[in-house]
């Protein structure tokens, strides 16, 4: 699974990209996995939108395939 972090999520993750060697997960399991060893990222993930192959995840139980590209988008300030 390819994960791309943007803005504050990338800052908290300490990277813009990550590769997870995992099977299919629920969106909630993915959030837990991403934040398990990184409390700042775990906090940011609570307010982030996940896009799975370009589609927003609406439910924590939604499945995320192992082959997915996941974008982690924190809320953005408008201007």
C-alpha positions in Angstrom: 0.0 0.0 0.0 1.4 3.4 -1.0 0.6 6.2 1.4 1.2 9.9 0.6 1.0 12.5 3.4 0.3 16.2 2.7 0.9 19.4 4.6 0.6 18.9 8.4 0.3 15.2 8.0 3.6 15.0 6.3 5.2 17.2 9.0 3.8 14.9 11.7 4.8 11.7 9.8 8.3 13.1 9.1 8.0 12.0 5.5 5.8 12.6 2.4 5.5 9.0 1.5 5.4 5.5 3.1 4.9 2.0 1.8 3.0 -0.5 4.0 3.5 -4.2 3.5 0.0 -5.2 4.6 -3.1 -7.0 3.5 -6.5 -5.3 3.2 -7.4 -3.1 6.2 -10.4 -1.1 7.3 -9.9 2.6 7.2 -9.8 2.6 11.0 -7.2 -0.1 11.1 -5.1 1.9 8.6 -5.3 5.0 10.8 -4.2 2.9 13.8 -1.4 1.3 11.9 -0.1 4.7 10.6 -0.2 6.3 14.0 0.9 3.4 16.2 4.5 4.5 16.8 4.0 8.2 16.2 1.7 10.1 18.6 1.9 13.4 16.7 0.8 11.7 13.5 -2.0 9.8 15.4 -3.4 13.1 16.6 -3.3 14.6 13.1 -4.9 11.5 11.6 -8.0 12.1 13.7 -8.9 15.1 11.6 -7.6 13.9 8.2 -9.5 12.8 5.2 -8.2 9.6 3.5 -8.5 9.3 -0.2 -8.3 5.7 -1.5 -7.4 5.6 -5.1 -8.8 9.1 -5.4 -12.1 8.5 -3.6 -12.8 9.8 -0.1 -13.3 7.3 2.7 -16.6 8.1 4.4 -16.8 5.2 7.0 -14.1 3.8 9.3 -15.2 0.3 8.3 -14.6 1.0 4.6 -12.0 -1.5 3.2 -8.7 -0.3 1.9 -7.1 -2.8 -0.5 -3.4 -3.8 -0.1 -2.8 -2.4 -3.6 -4.3 1.0 -2.9 -2.8 4.4 -3.1 -3.9 6.4 -0.1 -3.6 10.1 0.2 -3.7 11.6 3.8 -5.1 15.1 3.6 -5.4 17.3 6.7 -7.9 20.1 6.7 -6.7 23.0 4.7 -7.3 26.7 5.5 -9.0 28.7 2.8 -7.9 32.1 1.7 
